Amino acid sequence: MQVILGAGGDIGRFLAAELKKYTDKIRLVARKPQKVNADDELFPADLTDRNAVRSALQDAEVAYLVVGLPYNSAVWEKQWPVIMQNAIAACLAHQCKLVFFDNVYLYAKEAIPYMTEESRIDPPSRKGKIRAQLVQMINKAIEAKGLTALIARSADFYGPGAKNGILNILVIDNYKKGKRANWQSDATKIHSFTYTPDAARATALLGNTDSAFGQVWHLPTSPEKLTGKQFIELIAQKMGVQPKYFTLSPFVLSLAGLFSKRIKELKEMQYQNNQDYYFDTAKFDKAFPFATTSYEKGIEQILAYDYAG
């Protein structure tokens, strides 16, 4: 039995499909889980409920924590440590392995131009400090209690139907509405993006590779070094529109943040957008045979999915 905690998000639905390569017993845990595979077991649960999480991992061999909370620092500070503690406790109780789907928010500001698994952890943001706390909780449980776990880390992501994908939200969705694209801070800087189907496929592979545990892995991401402007031009070309865009400067974000809590939450993260942001995945690429999706192909697949839907 393999269990997805937070099965309804951008990664969970692809991960459920990928896990079929490894097991016929998949349990999807969320507030309102929906089947991806015909024989998925659905387990409605609130991940902040310790007993519910423990019940959800009954008979589980591997648990994937891929939940996506609302993009709000206060919510993260309140709920993430509780969810992580519940997941760790349940895994220890059932001798279940834990796979944590992480992001790059915990890295130091100066690490962003070239991130590796060895990059220094020193987050300058509230949200980053929470992510660092979660990793510390996992490491402590590994060292003190014998937890078997790994961390699968993704860059900002994009993908078919990704509700939280940056390229989806700022560029593709705007062009579909006949609007200009948006870009944060500086469109001349390089920015890596992880393709969600690739991330899910790689996470499933890691979770079913015994030697991968006890380590941090950057999930496979195209090595292409495209700037924001180049992404906008590529997407515009594929959609047959003019590559018009508006730069969301820190001043604009501050002003817009007066009217939108979500935009206000973006302001503290602009250190990731006003400099190059490159996500190195050489460790994974060396360890596993894996065909990473190019940006052009990924964008084509998003558009095919969107228009088919």
DOBAPA-807496 format. One record per residue (C-alpha): residue in three letters; residue number from 1; z, x, y. Coordinates in nm, 2 decimals, decimal comma. Last residue first. Layout:
BEGIN
ATOM residu num      w      u      v
ATOM    Ala NUM      Z      X      Y
...
***
This chain:
BEGIN
ATOM residu num      w      u      v
ATOM    Gly 309  -2,14  -1,05   2,04
ATOM    Ala 308  -2,48  -0,88   1,97
ATOM    Tyr 307  -2,50  -0,78   2,33
ATOM    Asp 306  -2,16  -0,61   2,32
ATOM    Tyr 305  -2,22  -0,45   1,98
ATOM    Ala 304  -2,56  -0,31   2,07
ATOM    Leu 303  -2,42  -0,18   2,40
ATOM    Ile 302  -2,13  -0,01   2,23
ATOM    Gln 301  -2,36   0,14   1,97
ATOM    Glu 300  -2,59   0,28   2,24
ATOM    Ile 299  -2,29   0,43   2,42
ATOM    Gly 298  -2,17   0,60   2,11
ATOM    Lys 297  -2,52   0,74   2,03
ATOM    Glu 296  -2,55   0,89   2,38
ATOM    Tyr 295  -2,19   1,02   2,37
ATOM    Ser 294  -2,25   1,20   2,04
ATOM    Thr 293  -2,07   1,07   1,73
ATOM    Thr 292  -1,88   1,33   1,53
ATOM    Ala 291  -2,01   1,39   1,18
ATOM    Phe 290  -1,70   1,52   0,98
ATOM    Pro 289  -1,65   1,79   0,72
ATOM    Phe 288  -1,28   1,86   0,76
ATOM    Ala 287  -1,06   2,16   0,84
ATOM    Lys 286  -1,28   2,34   1,09
ATOM    Asp 285  -1,37   2,03   1,29
ATOM    Phe 284  -1,00   1,93   1,29
ATOM    Lys 283  -0,89   2,26   1,44
ATOM    Ala 282  -1,18   2,28   1,67
ATOM    Thr 281  -1,10   1,95   1,84
ATOM    Asp 280  -1,08   2,06   2,20
ATOM    Phe 279  -1,03   1,79   2,46
ATOM    Tyr 278  -1,16   1,88   2,81
ATOM    Tyr 277  -1,04   1,72   3,13
ATOM    Asp 276  -1,18   1,89   3,44
ATOM    Gln 275  -0,98   1,83   3,75
ATOM    Asn 274  -0,92   1,52   3,98
ATOM    Asn 273  -0,91   1,29   3,68
ATOM    Gln 272  -0,61   1,40   3,48
ATOM    Tyr 271  -0,40   1,47   3,79
ATOM    Gln 270  -0,48   1,10   3,87
ATOM    Met 269  -0,23   0,97   3,62
ATOM    Glu 268   0,04   0,88   3,87
ATOM    Lys 267  -0,20   0,64   4,05
ATOM    Leu 266  -0,31   0,45   3,74
ATOM    Glu 265   0,00   0,23   3,72
ATOM    Lys 264  -0,07   0,08   4,06
ATOM    Ile 263  -0,41  -0,03   3,92
ATOM    Arg 262  -0,23  -0,22   3,65
ATOM    Lys 261   0,02  -0,37   3,89
ATOM    Ser 260  -0,26  -0,51   4,11
ATOM    Phe 259  -0,23  -0,62   4,48
ATOM    Leu 258  -0,05  -0,33   4,64
ATOM    Gly 257  -0,21  -0,11   4,38
ATOM    Ala 256  -0,54  -0,16   4,55
ATOM    Leu 255  -0,41   0,04   4,85
ATOM    Ser 254  -0,26   0,32   4,64
ATOM    Leu 253  -0,57   0,33   4,42
ATOM    Val 252  -0,80   0,35   4,73
ATOM    Phe 251  -0,59   0,64   4,87
ATOM    Pro 250  -0,59   0,82   4,53
ATOM    Ser 249  -0,97   0,79   4,53
ATOM    Leu 248  -1,14   0,52   4,32
ATOM    Thr 247  -1,50   0,65   4,35
ATOM    Phe 246  -1,76   0,38   4,37
ATOM    Tyr 245  -2,08   0,38   4,15
ATOM    Lys 244  -2,45   0,31   4,15
ATOM    Pro 243  -2,65   0,44   3,86
ATOM    Gln 242  -2,93   0,18   3,90
ATOM    Val 241  -2,97  -0,04   3,60
ATOM    Gly 240  -3,17  -0,03   3,27
ATOM    Met 239  -2,86  -0,05   3,05
ATOM    Lys 238  -2,93   0,28   2,87
ATOM    Gln 237  -3,02   0,45   3,20
ATOM    Ala 236  -2,71   0,31   3,37
ATOM    Ile 235  -2,50   0,44   3,08
ATOM    Leu 234  -2,65   0,79   3,10
ATOM    Glu 233  -2,62   0,80   3,48
ATOM    Ile 232  -2,25   0,69   3,48
ATOM    Phe 231  -2,17   0,95   3,21
ATOM    Gln 230  -2,34   1,22   3,41
ATOM    Lys 229  -2,15   1,12   3,72
ATOM    Gly 228  -1,82   1,13   3,53
ATOM    Thr 227  -1,91   1,48   3,42
ATOM    Leu 226  -2,03   1,56   3,07
ATOM    Lys 225  -1,92   1,85   2,86
ATOM    Glu 224  -2,04   1,78   2,51
ATOM    Pro 223  -1,79   1,88   2,24
ATOM    Ser 222  -1,79   1,52   2,11
ATOM    Thr 221  -1,44   1,42   1,99
ATOM    Pro 220  -1,28   1,45   1,65
ATOM    Leu 219  -0,91   1,37   1,66
ATOM    His 218  -0,67   1,64   1,79
ATOM    Trp 217  -0,43   1,70   1,50
ATOM    Val 216  -0,06   1,77   1,51
ATOM    Gln 215   0,10   1,89   1,19
ATOM    Gly 214   0,37   1,81   0,93
ATOM    Phe 213   0,12   1,61   0,73
ATOM    Ala 212  -0,24   1,72   0,69
ATOM    Ser 211  -0,19   1,88   0,35
ATOM    Asp 210  -0,14   1,54   0,19
ATOM    Thr 209  -0,47   1,41   0,31
ATOM    Asn 208  -0,48   1,03   0,30
ATOM    Gly 207  -0,33   0,98   0,65
ATOM    Leu 206  -0,57   1,24   0,78
ATOM    Leu 205  -0,88   1,06   0,65
ATOM    Ala 204  -0,76   0,73   0,79
ATOM    Thr 203  -0,70   0,89   1,13
ATOM    Ala 202  -1,05   1,05   1,12
ATOM    Arg 201  -1,22   0,72   1,05
ATOM    Ala 200  -1,02   0,55   1,32
ATOM    Ala 199  -1,08   0,81   1,58
ATOM    Asp 198  -1,45   0,82   1,49
ATOM    Pro 197  -1,47   0,44   1,53
ATOM    Thr 196  -1,28   0,47   1,86
ATOM    Tyr 195  -1,51   0,73   2,02
ATOM    Thr 194  -1,29   1,00   2,19
ATOM    Phe 193  -1,38   1,07   2,56
ATOM    Ser 192  -1,38   1,41   2,73
ATOM    His 191  -1,41   1,43   3,11
ATOM    Ile 190  -1,59   1,70   3,31
ATOM    Lys 189  -1,54   1,67   3,69
ATOM    Thr 188  -1,80   1,57   3,94
ATOM    Ala 187  -1,70   1,21   3,93
ATOM    Asp 186  -1,37   1,28   4,11
ATOM    Ser 185  -1,07   1,05   4,17
ATOM    Gln 184  -1,13   0,77   3,91
ATOM    Trp 183  -1,48   0,62   3,86
ATOM    Asn 182  -1,61   0,27   3,92
ATOM    Ala 181  -1,94   0,12   3,83
ATOM    Arg 180  -2,12  -0,10   4,08
ATOM    Lys 179  -2,14  -0,47   4,00
ATOM    Gly 178  -2,40  -0,68   3,82
ATOM    Lys 177  -2,14  -0,82   3,57
ATOM    Lys 176  -2,29  -0,61   3,28
ATOM    Tyr 175  -2,28  -0,31   3,51
ATOM    Asn 174  -1,91  -0,36   3,57
ATOM    Asp 173  -1,83  -0,40   3,20
ATOM    Ile 172  -2,02  -0,08   3,12
ATOM    Val 171  -1,87   0,14   3,39
ATOM    Leu 170  -1,50   0,11   3,46
ATOM    Ile 169  -1,38  -0,10   3,17
ATOM    Asn 168  -1,60   0,02   2,89
ATOM    Leu 167  -1,59   0,38   3,00
ATOM    Ile 166  -1,21   0,37   3,02
ATOM    Gly 165  -1,17   0,19   2,68
ATOM    Asn 164  -0,88  -0,05   2,70
ATOM    Lys 163  -1,05  -0,36   2,57
ATOM    Ala 162  -1,27  -0,16   2,34
ATOM    Gly 161  -1,54  -0,40   2,21
ATOM    Pro 160  -1,74  -0,11   2,07
ATOM    Gly 159  -1,59   0,22   2,18
ATOM    Tyr 158  -1,43   0,43   2,45
ATOM    Phe 157  -1,12   0,66   2,44
ATOM    Asp 156  -0,91   0,88   2,66
ATOM    Ala 155  -0,83   1,18   2,44
ATOM    Ser 154  -0,68   1,11   2,10
ATOM    Arg 153  -0,39   1,27   1,91
ATOM    Ala 152  -0,32   1,21   1,54
ATOM    Ile 151   0,05   1,31   1,48
ATOM    Leu 150   0,17   1,37   1,13
ATOM    Ala 149   0,47   1,25   0,94
ATOM    Thr 148   0,69   1,31   0,63
ATOM    Leu 147   1,05   1,24   0,74
ATOM    Gly 146   1,30   1,49   0,59
ATOM    Lys 145   1,61   1,37   0,79
ATOM    Ala 144   1,69   1,66   1,03
ATOM    Glu 143   1,37   1,85   1,07
ATOM    Ile 142   1,12   1,56   1,03
ATOM    Ala 141   1,34   1,31   1,21
ATOM    Lys 140   1,38   1,55   1,50
ATOM    Asn 139   1,00   1,61   1,51
ATOM    Ile 138   0,94   1,23   1,52
ATOM    Met 137   1,19   1,17   1,80
ATOM    Gln 136   1,06   1,46   2,00
ATOM    Val 135   0,71   1,32   1,97
ATOM    Leu 134   0,84   0,99   2,11
ATOM    Gln 133   1,01   1,16   2,39
ATOM    Ala 132   0,69   1,34   2,49
ATOM    Arg 131   0,51   1,01   2,51
ATOM    Ile 130   0,79   0,87   2,73
ATOM    Lys 129   0,76   1,17   2,96
ATOM    Gly 128   0,39   1,12   2,98
ATOM    Lys 127   0,43   0,76   3,10
ATOM    Arg 126   0,67   0,87   3,38
ATOM    Ser 125   0,42   1,14   3,49
ATOM    Pro 124   0,43   1,52   3,52
ATOM    Pro 123   0,44   1,59   3,14
ATOM    Asp 122   0,55   1,93   3,02
ATOM    Ile 121   0,43   2,00   2,67
ATOM    Arg 120   0,23   2,32   2,67
ATOM    Ser 119  -0,11   2,31   2,48
ATOM    Glu 118  -0,09   2,42   2,12
ATOM    Glu 117  -0,28   2,12   1,98
ATOM    Thr 116  -0,56   2,21   2,22
ATOM    Met 115  -0,64   2,09   2,57
ATOM    Tyr 114  -0,87   2,27   2,81
ATOM    Pro 113  -0,89   2,14   3,17
ATOM    Ile 112  -0,57   1,93   3,11
ATOM    Ala 111  -0,33   2,21   3,03
ATOM    Glu 110  -0,24   2,28   3,40
ATOM    Lys 109  -0,09   1,93   3,43
ATOM    Ala 108   0,14   1,98   3,12
ATOM    Tyr 107   0,06   1,78   2,81
ATOM    Leu 106   0,26   1,46   2,72
ATOM    Tyr 105  -0,01   1,22   2,84
ATOM    Val 104  -0,26   1,35   2,58
ATOM    Asn 103  -0,25   1,04   2,35
ATOM    Asp 102  -0,09   0,96   2,02
ATOM    Phe 101  -0,16   0,77   1,69
ATOM    Phe 100   0,14   0,83   1,48
ATOM    Val  99   0,10   0,86   1,10
ATOM    Leu  98   0,42   0,81   0,91
ATOM    Lys  97   0,47   0,87   0,54
ATOM    Cys  96   0,69   0,62   0,34
ATOM    Gln  95   1,01   0,70   0,16
ATOM    His  94   1,11   0,33   0,20
ATOM    Ala  93   1,42   0,38   0,40
ATOM    Leu  92   1,28   0,69   0,58
ATOM    Cys  91   0,97   0,50   0,68
ATOM    Ala  90   1,17   0,21   0,80
ATOM    Ala  89   1,40   0,43   1,01
ATOM    Ile  88   1,10   0,61   1,16
ATOM    Ala  87   0,92   0,29   1,25
ATOM    Asn  86   1,23   0,13   1,40
ATOM    Gln  85   1,30   0,44   1,60
ATOM    Met  84   0,94   0,45   1,73
ATOM    Ile  83   0,95   0,08   1,83
ATOM    Val  82   1,28   0,12   2,01
ATOM    Pro  81   1,16   0,43   2,19
ATOM    Trp  80   0,84   0,25   2,29
ATOM    Gln  79   1,00  -0,07   2,42
ATOM    Lys  78   1,20  -0,01   2,73
ATOM    Glu  77   1,04   0,30   2,87
ATOM    Trp  76   0,69   0,17   2,78
ATOM    Val  75   0,76  -0,17   2,95
ATOM    Ala  74   0,88   0,01   3,26
ATOM    Ser  73   0,58   0,24   3,26
ATOM    Asn  72   0,33  -0,04   3,24
ATOM    Tyr  71  -0,01  -0,03   3,06
ATOM    Pro  70   0,08  -0,31   2,82
ATOM    Leu  69   0,17  -0,17   2,47
ATOM    Gly  68  -0,09  -0,04   2,23
ATOM    Val  67   0,03  -0,01   1,87
ATOM    Val  66  -0,12   0,25   1,65
ATOM    Leu  65   0,17   0,34   1,42
ATOM    Tyr  64   0,00   0,40   1,08
ATOM    Ala  63   0,23   0,36   0,78
ATOM    Val  62   0,16   0,54   0,45
ATOM    Glu  61   0,31   0,47   0,10
ATOM    Ala  60   0,43   0,11   0,17
ATOM    Asp  59   0,63  -0,08  -0,09
ATOM    Gln  58   0,82  -0,26   0,19
ATOM    Leu  57   0,70  -0,14   0,52
ATOM    Ala  56   0,68  -0,48   0,69
ATOM    Ser  55   1,04  -0,55   0,58
ATOM    Arg  54   1,17  -0,25   0,77
ATOM    Val  53   0,96  -0,35   1,07
ATOM    Ala  52   1,10  -0,70   1,07
ATOM    Asn  51   1,46  -0,57   1,03
ATOM    Arg  50   1,42  -0,34   1,33
ATOM    Asp  49   1,27  -0,60   1,56
ATOM    Thr  48   1,09  -0,41   1,84
ATOM    Leu  47   0,78  -0,42   1,63
ATOM    Asp  46   0,76  -0,80   1,65
ATOM    Ala  45   0,61  -0,92   1,33
ATOM    Pro  44   0,34  -1,13   1,17
ATOM    Phe  43   0,25  -0,97   0,83
ATOM    Leu  42  -0,11  -1,03   0,71
ATOM    Glu  41  -0,23  -0,89   0,38
ATOM    Asp  40  -0,59  -0,78   0,39
ATOM    Asp  39  -0,81  -0,92   0,11
ATOM    Ala  38  -1,11  -1,02   0,32
ATOM    Asn  37  -1,11  -0,71   0,53
ATOM    Val  36  -1,05  -0,73   0,90
ATOM    Lys  35  -0,79  -1,01   0,88
ATOM    Gln  34  -0,61  -1,12   1,19
ATOM    Pro  33  -0,25  -1,03   1,29
ATOM    Lys  32  -0,06  -1,24   1,55
ATOM    Arg  31   0,25  -1,04   1,65
ATOM    Ala  30   0,12  -0,74   1,46
ATOM    Val  29   0,13  -0,59   1,11
ATOM    Leu  28  -0,18  -0,56   0,89
ATOM    Arg  27  -0,11  -0,48   0,53
ATOM    Ile  26  -0,37  -0,30   0,33
ATOM    Lys  25  -0,38  -0,28  -0,05
ATOM    Asp  24  -0,73  -0,20  -0,18
ATOM    Thr  23  -0,68   0,17  -0,10
ATOM    Tyr  22  -0,87   0,48   0,01
ATOM    Lys  21  -1,22   0,38   0,13
ATOM    Lys  20  -1,07   0,04   0,24
ATOM    Leu  19  -0,87   0,24   0,49
ATOM    Glu  18  -1,18   0,26   0,71
ATOM    Ala  17  -1,20  -0,11   0,77
ATOM    Ala  16  -0,83  -0,13   0,87
ATOM    Leu  15  -0,87   0,17   1,10
ATOM    Phe  14  -1,15   0,00   1,29
ATOM    Arg  13  -0,93  -0,31   1,36
ATOM    Gly  12  -0,63  -0,09   1,44
ATOM    Ile  11  -0,80   0,14   1,70
ATOM    Asp  10  -0,88  -0,11   1,97
ATOM    Gly   9  -0,57  -0,32   1,91
ATOM    Gly   8  -0,47  -0,59   1,66
ATOM    Ala   7  -0,31  -0,38   1,39
ATOM    Gly   6  -0,01  -0,27   1,57
ATOM    Leu   5   0,17  -0,12   1,27
ATOM    Ile   4  -0,10  -0,06   1,01
ATOM    Val   3   0,03  -0,05   0,65
ATOM    Gln   2  -0,10   0,13   0,34
ATOM    Met   1   0,00   0,00   0,00
***
